[in-house]
Amino acid sequence: MDLIKINVENESKKVIEYLLNKQAHNLGFIRYSQFKKMIVYITKIKSLYQIRKIFLHLVETKIFIKKKTDKKSYMYKFYNPHEAKVEQRTITITFD
């Protein structure tokens, strides 16, 4: 089986542009399988190895936010570049 070499950088840029235009950050956390279907549609690449390679490149570059579920799996969210970074803290005030 002869695999055609792909340029992961160029394919990743295509995916990012498409997801930004579709505002994929509004989808929230979804499974890898959903992002896989989107990447196949965008790039027209059928090889699961190459799709996974593109996806992992996007995870490493922090384009997808990774969250562990209750089980042994992960959910991913497309990074929203316009989202405000909010820290949540709990403050306890006691009056004497």
BELKA-V683896 format. One record per backbone hydrogen bond with DSSP energy under -1.0 kcal/mol. NH is the residue of the N-H (numbers start at 0). CO is the residue of the C=O. If there is no record, write none. Layout:
NH|CO / NH|CO
This chain:
10|6 / 11|7 / 12|8 / 13|9 / 14|10 / 15|11 / 16|12 / 17|13 / 18|14 / 19|15 / 20|16 / 21|17 / 23|18 / 25|22 / 26|23 / 29|75 / 34|30 / 35|31 / 36|32 / 37|33 / 38|34 / 39|35 / 40|36 / 41|37 / 42|38 / 43|39 / 50|46 / 51|47 / 52|48 / 53|49 / 54|50 / 55|51 / 56|52 / 57|53 / 58|54 / 59|55 / 60|56 / 61|58 / 62|57 / 63|57 / 64|76 / 66|74 / 68|72 / 74|66 / 75|29 / 76|64 / 78|62 / 82|79
